[in-house]
Amino acid sequence: MQIHLSHIGKRYNREWIFRNLDYCFQSNEKYAIIGANGSGKSTLLQIIGGALMHSEGNINFTNTNDNNLFQPENVYRHIAFSAPYLELLEELTAKELLDFNSKFKKMILEPDAIFNAVGLQKAQHKQIRYYSSGMKQRLKLALAFFSDTSVLLLDEPTSNLDETGIDVYQQLINSYTQKRTVIVCSNEKKEYAFCKQLLQIDQYKSSN
């Protein structure tokens, strides 16, 4: 999938967070959105993922296999998103949540293999409300990395993770991103060191 942003802008009330953003995310490339705190990194990532609407401009999602545009209502099937602020259904167990998620997006591995990969195999039948913040982050990463999507969006992916959890993240990057477009939103080099393309969001800051 190719994601083309044309004159994208976002404002809250009268303040523009960023404006006149033209950029093209190419299929299978790795990108990092970087910038100062409050510059709009997470806002842009949520716009790309469909969680927020932009205030101006256009976004086109192109199927690189046939060069046809994806219909807006079908884009979500091709994008997986992980972020610390995304809520989980904490009344469910991790296994139940994974099964629920798989009704909307096919998973690339069986549940046991997924939980083993992120170190949650012994906690998969525990309600998520009893998870630590680090365990919840591992689960969010699992839902994103193992969804069968061509685009992977990651916002502060090692947030709440200890050193072991960070190692898990690096293993996921090394093993499950080869044929995907990956966009990482971060100020931590360790989270996006593998990205070859950098989008500096501060360049699109507008005072108008």
Buried (B, 14 or more C-beta within 10 A) or exposed (E): BBBBBBEBBBBEEEEBBBBBBEBEBEBBBBBBBBBEEEBBBBBBBBBBBBBBEBBBBEBEBBBEEEEEEBEEEEBBBBBBBBBBEBEBEEEBBBBBBBEEBBEEBEBEBEBEEBBBBBBBBEBBEBBBEEBEEBBBBBBBBBBBBBBBBBBBBBBBBBBBBEEEBBEBBBEBBEEBBEEBBBBBBBBBEEBBEBBEBEBEBEEBBEEE
